[in-house]
Each structure stands twice: as structure tokens, then as C-alpha cells.
Amino acid sequence: MPRVGAVITDVLRSLWAEPRAADPPARVPRDWLLVGVLMIAALCEGLLLDDVSWRAMATIVAVGLAPALLWRRTHPLTCVVVAFGAATALTLAGWVAGVNGVGLGTMVYVLVFVYALVRWGSGREIVIGLAVVLVAAAVGTIVDYASAAEVLGGFALLAAAAASGAAYRYRAESRRRAADQIRGQERVALARELHDIVAHHVSAIAVQAQAGRAMAGQRPEAGLEALAVIEREASRTLTEMRAMVRVLRDGA
């Protein structure tokens, strides 16, 4: 048992120190489309269905929370706190008012916030956000007197959303590490090629310098020819070095 506790502690520490996922994508047109569709769906559900408890407040919350999806990648913890906090507040307010089962079916989109939290958030954000989600789920379960099947189904959906985010995050990180490894191997190959090119040209310069010094006493023009060759080799060496160092520096 002590070993199990130590393993769990190490896992939690590792998760807590996990940085955010790299390069979260910016908003794209489909994000705006998703928000628009959800707002229209929530509005239609709130206005057209007959069995909606506390119709006005439930509709306002469902429609008002949808735009938060636009920030789910860049501010995942904030979105989770706002979404599940508002849902919990709505549930408690309905309970105080004597109304049970407050909320629209459209608000199932809050699962997207759970997915985004695990997919894009840091380790600390994931731990804090999931704690907020569990508290909200527990409050909803107690207030609405949910059955065992409903409780299991609800927690299964939350777990599936979180697991999906973790799976996609792991796959993206694996691809990124593989790409970094390949890029590093290519940079090493370029560095070796640069070394070979420089060594070749420097050797040619040294040979020409020795030949020019040996022939300078007998043929003065040979020294000038050797200097001309040395100049060309040096210029080519500098040009090729600059080109390859630029590639290595840019990480292309």
C-alpha cells in the first residue's frame, strides 16, 4: 500500500507540473458556426418545448454560455469555471425556488469544455478544473435526486470527454516529439555536412598556400595564382557556411 500511495503521489506531482499543450489553434470559422448553431438550438428548445422547467432562466443561461466556447482553447480553466459555475448556480437557484430539473438538454455542450480543459490546459488547470466539474456534478446529483443509472451515465459522459481530451493530447505530443527528433537528426546531418565542406575547402586553401610558398622563389606569378585560388576557396567556404548556418539557426 505505501508503494501505491507513492506512485499516486508521483503521478499527481507530474500532472501538476505538466505545462500547457503547445500551439493551441486560434478561432476558426467552424467555432463561430458551432456557437451560432448551439445558441439557436438552445433558443428553440427554450421557446418551443413544453416541459422546460424555469424556462426563462434556463434559456438565458444556455444561450449565454455558448459564446464561451470561443475561448475554450486559450482559457480552458476559466471557461470550465464559468460554465459549470453558472450551471451549478442555476441548479441551486431552482432548488431554492422549489423547481427541480432546471436546465436544457442543449447544455450538454458543456462536455466540450471538459474536453478542451484536458486537451489544452496545464496540469494545474486540469486538476483544478476537474475538481470544479466534480463538485458541480455532485451538487446537481444531490439537488435533482438523480437515480443511480442517471448518476453513472452522467459521470461516464464526463469521463469520456476527459479521456478523449487526454487521448488527443497524448497523440499530438507524440507526433510533436517525433517531429522534433527527426528535425534534430536532420540538424546533426547538416552540421556534419558543414564540417566536411569546411574541412575540404580549408584543406584546399592550405595546399594552395604551401604550393604558392614553394613556387614563389622560382615563379613569382605562381604565388599570385595561389592567392587567387585561396581567395576563391575562402569565398566559397564563407558562402556555404553562411547558407547552412542560416538553415541550422532557423530550424528549417
Disulfide bonds with the S-S distance in Angstrom:
none
